[in-house]
Amino acid sequence: MPNAHNEKMQQLLLKLHEEMQNADVDVETQDLMRNFDAEIHALIGPDDSSTTVESALDHAKSLQADFSVSHPVANRFLAELINALVKMGV
């Protein structure tokens, strides 16, 4: 994957984390965020990983369902990450 693409995904993930630090989220959502974060880092990291784009997309879509109403700014960053993941899977 191109390095510029990795940097964009890292920036989006950082913005998502910054937004969620100020949000009131339940334990389940926090767990989903941790899993999603780990999957993104595994996908863009230098090591070979068993993480798949499909798995990361599944977690992202689960988060998006939670964020669409209650966290619109975070949802925007998540939507951008989903688009980047879709491009990776093409």
WOMOCOR-V335217 format. One record per backbone hydrogen bond with DSSP energy under -1.0 kcal/mol. NH is the residue of the N-H (numbers start at 0). CO is the residue of the C=O. E is the energy in kcal/mol with one decimal. If there is no record, write none. Layout:
nh	co	e
NH	CO	E
NH	CO	E
//
This chain:
nh	co	e
5	1	-1.7
6	2	-2.4
7	3	-2.2
8	4	-2.3
9	5	-2.5
10	6	-2.5
11	7	-2.6
12	8	-2.5
13	9	-2.3
14	10	-2.5
15	11	-2.4
16	12	-2.4
17	13	-2.7
18	14	-2.3
19	15	-2.3
20	16	-1.6
29	25	-2.1
30	26	-2.4
31	27	-2.4
32	28	-2.5
33	29	-2.3
34	30	-2.5
35	31	-2.7
36	32	-2.9
37	33	-2.4
38	34	-2.3
39	35	-2.6
40	36	-2.5
41	37	-2.1
42	38	-2.3
43	39	-2.3
44	40	-1.2
55	51	-2.0
56	52	-2.7
57	53	-2.3
58	54	-2.0
59	55	-2.5
60	56	-2.7
61	57	-1.9
62	58	-2.3
63	59	-2.7
64	60	-1.8
65	61	-1.3
66	62	-2.4
67	63	-2.0
70	66	-2.2
74	70	-2.6
75	71	-1.5
76	72	-1.6
77	73	-2.5
78	74	-2.4
79	75	-1.8
80	76	-2.1
81	77	-2.6
82	78	-2.2
83	79	-2.1
84	80	-2.5
85	81	-2.6
86	82	-2.0
87	83	-1.6
88	84	-1.8
//
